[in-house]
Amino acid sequence: MEYPKAMMKIKELIDMGIPESMLMNAYREKGQNFAQKIDPKRPNSPIVFDTAEFDKWRMKMQRAENKAIIRG
């Protein structure tokens, strides 16, 4: 997937068609290093994603889902 910027806010990614639930799951995943708040001290600070690393994570999750499908 092509991203227009290297760092993007959640709203921009949602506008590109990525589900908000996927973005929030990615943000909350333990050990992730591609999503963070702009100012961690503020509770309503926007979350930004490093799009290159997020895309790697997204593809890894997609491969894992495909392996989990029972094929007969």
Contacts in CASP RR format, 6 or more apart in sequence:
PFRMAT RR
TARGET T0000
AUTHOR 0000-0000-0000
METHOD contacts of the structure
MODEL  1
MEYPKAMMKIKELIDMGIPESMLMNAYREKGQNFAQKIDPKRPNSPIVFD
TAEFDKWRMKMQRAENKAIIRG
1 55 0 8 1.000
1 58 0 8 1.000
3 16 0 8 1.000
3 51 0 8 1.000
3 52 0 8 1.000
3 55 0 8 1.000
5 12 0 8 1.000
5 51 0 8 1.000
6 50 0 8 1.000
6 51 0 8 1.000
6 52 0 8 1.000
7 48 0 8 1.000
7 49 0 8 1.000
7 50 0 8 1.000
7 51 0 8 1.000
8 48 0 8 1.000
8 49 0 8 1.000
8 51 0 8 1.000
9 46 0 8 1.000
9 47 0 8 1.000
9 48 0 8 1.000
9 49 0 8 1.000
10 20 0 8 1.000
10 23 0 8 1.000
10 46 0 8 1.000
10 47 0 8 1.000
10 48 0 8 1.000
10 49 0 8 1.000
11 46 0 8 1.000
13 23 0 8 1.000
13 49 0 8 1.000
14 20 0 8 1.000
14 23 0 8 1.000
22 58 0 8 1.000
23 35 0 8 1.000
23 47 0 8 1.000
23 49 0 8 1.000
26 32 0 8 1.000
26 34 0 8 1.000
26 35 0 8 1.000
26 49 0 8 1.000
26 54 0 8 1.000
26 57 0 8 1.000
26 58 0 8 1.000
27 35 0 8 1.000
27 47 0 8 1.000
27 49 0 8 1.000
29 57 0 8 1.000
32 57 0 8 1.000
33 50 0 8 1.000
33 53 0 8 1.000
34 49 0 8 1.000
34 50 0 8 1.000
34 53 0 8 1.000
34 54 0 8 1.000
34 57 0 8 1.000
35 47 0 8 1.000
35 48 0 8 1.000
35 49 0 8 1.000
35 50 0 8 1.000
35 54 0 8 1.000
36 47 0 8 1.000
36 48 0 8 1.000
37 45 0 8 1.000
37 46 0 8 1.000
37 47 0 8 1.000
37 48 0 8 1.000
38 45 0 8 1.000
38 46 0 8 1.000
38 47 0 8 1.000
38 48 0 8 1.000
39 45 0 8 1.000
END
